[in-house]
Amino acid sequence: MGFDHFLYLVRVHTSLTRPYQFILSGYPKEWYNHYFEAGYLNIDPIVDHCLKSKHIIPIIWDDSVFKSEAAARLWGEAGEFGLASGASFGVHGRNGEAALLSLATSRKPGPARSDIVAAIGIAQLLTCYLHEAIACLVLSKEVIPVERDLTAREKECLLWAGDGKTSWEIAKILGVSERTITFHVQNAYHKLGVSNRQHAIARALSLGLISPCSTPSTTNRARGSSLTSLPMRPAVQ
């Protein structure tokens, strides 16, 4: 396709603070090391576009992309290592992961642009195939193993728990026993590979298994059940 270098990066939010990250680099080793030592990952507009903002539209490197002073410095230094121009492609997987593939050339942006534009279609397809291969060969083995098929009831329990409800309160809202709620919550712990309620909620949120806008579709809730309408929990004798 006329590119000299590539870099594939995937980020899986197995944790809210320490996401799993895998990188397959075809960049010059000196630039790769300098990039991370300088903290450029945190200011790179390509990472922001493809991973943080989760855009799937390819982005061609030019002055409008690297417009801040820090980003312009990053791009200028990249050019010194043979990454003068290129394009980046974002892809987002079924398990909540976000990935990007950057293809770079030592040619200047002006002369290289027409060739980059011509390669956009096949490069986007390559990104999808590469991501699927990495997901099968690497992510399924290296990422913390979790079962992502939480049942509707398990998700519902975690949503209510995330809203500050105790197991007793959730039981009253759903019209089941407290023991049943404990059973579903502990099943969720096992599937998510965690040991407490807070961690289960955080991991389910980071993996996209539940979300704040999700609405538990329960009969009691549909009838307007709320915490204020719940009876007082009997005191322990």
N, C-alpha and C positions, 0 to 999 in steps of 0.2 A: 504493500500500500504506500510505500515511499517514506515510512517513518524509521527513525534510527533507534529510538528508545521507547520503553513502555513502563508503566507502573499500574498494578492492580491493587486496590485496597478495599477491604470489606470490614465493616464494623457491625457487631451483633450486640444489642443492648441486653446482655444477660444481667447487668447491674446498672443502677442509675448513676453510679459514680465511677465504675471501672468497667467500661464495655470491653468485650473481647475484640481484638483487632488482628487481622491477618494481612500481610503484605507480600506480594510477589513482585520483585523489582527487577527491571531491566534497565534501570538508570545507571549512570556512572557511579561507582562506589563512593568516590570522593564527594559528589554532589548529594548522594543519599545520606551520607553521614553528616555533612554540613547542614542539610535541610532540617534534620531532627535535632541536632545540637543547637541550632539557632532558634528553635521553637517555631519554625515556619508553618508547621502543621496547624497551629492555632490561629494564624492570620491568613492562610492561603484561601483566596476567593474561590478556587476550584473546589476545595473541600467544603466550603460553605455552600456552594451551589449544588453539588452532587450529594453530599451526605447530610448536612445540617438542614438545609432548606428542602431537600428531597426532590429537586427538579429532575425530570427525566429528559429534558430537552438538551441535546449536545451543546457544548460551549466551546467556541473557537477562541484561542488565546489572542488577545489584542489589548490595546491601551484602555479600552472601556472596561475590561475585566480587572486588570491590575491598576486601578485608578488611584488607590490610596498611596501615600508615600511609602509605607512599609511593603505593600504588595508590589509596587513598582521596583523597589530594591530587590525583592525576592526574584522577580522576573528577570531583572538585569543580571543578577548573579547566576541564575539558571542558564542564561545564554552563554555565559563564560564557560560552562561545563558541557556545551553542545545541545542545550534544550532551548533553542531560540524561538521556536513556534510549535504549535500543536493544537490538539483538541482533547476534550475530556467528555466522558459519557457516564451518566449515572444509571444505576439499576437498583431496584428494590425487590427483595425476595419475599416469599410467602411466610417466612418466619420472623418478619420484622427487621431483617438485616438491610443495611444500606451499603452499596458498593460503588466504586468508580473505576474506570479504566482511562488512563491518560496515555496518549500517543504523542511523541515529540520528535522533532527533526532539528538539525543544526542550521537549516535554511532560514533566512530572514522571513518575517511574517508576510511581507508584500509578495515576493516571488512564490512563496509556498502556499498562499491562501487558496488558489484555484485547485491545486491538487488535494488540499485538505478537505475542501468542500466536496470534491468528487468522491472522496473516500468515506464520507459521513455515513452513508447507508450501510455499507458492508462493515464499517467499524462498529456501528451500533449493534448489528447482528452478532458480531464477534464478542462484544461485551456481554450479551445475554448468554451465549453459549459458554463463554469462559466462566461466568458466574455460576451457571448450573453445574459445571464440572467441579469448581471449587467447593460448592455446597455439598456435593456428593462425596468428594474425595477427602476434604479437609474439615469442613464445618461439622459434618455429621459425626466425626470422630474426635475432634479436638475441643469443640465447644462443650461447656458443661452440659451433660446429657439431661434433657428434660422432656417429658411427654407433653406435647402441646395440645392434646385433645382433652382439655378440661370440659367436664359436662356442663350443661346449662345451669344446673343447680350449684355446682362448685363455683362457677363464675358469679352467680347471683349472691352466694354467701360472701365471697370476697368483696363484691361491690358494696354490700351492706356493711361489712366490716370496715372497709375503707371510709365509710360514712360515719364511723365512730360507734356503730352498734355492737353490743355484746352478743354472745351466742344466745343468751336467753331472749334478748330483744329481737334478734333475727328470727328465732323460733316462733315468737308470737306474731311477727309480721308475715311469715310464710305459712303459718298454721300447721307447724310440725313440732316434734319434740326437740328439746335442747340437745339431746343425745344425737339426733339425726343431723343437726347442724354441725356438731363436733365431728361426726363421721365424715361429712362432706369436706369440711375445712382441712382435716388431717389427710384426706385423700389428695387434696390440692397441694399440701405441703410435700407429699411424696412425689407427686408428678413434677413439681417445680424444683425439687432438690433443695428445699429450705427447711428450717426447723421452728419458725415462729410466724405469727400472723402478720407482723409488720413487713418481714422479708417477703412473704408470699404475695402481699398486696403490691409491694414495690416491683417484684420480678414480673408479676402478671401485667402490671402497667407498662413496664419497659419493653416487654415482649409483644405488647399490643393485644394481649388476650382479653383484657378488660380496658375500659376507658371511662373517663368521667361522664361522658355523654350517654353511656349505655343506660338503658332504662329497664330494670328488672320487671319482667312481665308476670307478676304474681296476682292471684285473685284478690288477696287481701289488700295489696297496694292499689289495685284498680278500684277498690271500694273506698279508698281514701284513708287506709290505715296509716298512722303516723306514730312517732314516739310519744307524742303528747296524749294519744288516745289509748296507749297501752296501760294495762293495770300495773299496780306496784308489784314488784317481785316479792314473794313471801319472805319474811325474815327467817334466818336460820335459827332453829330452836336450840 
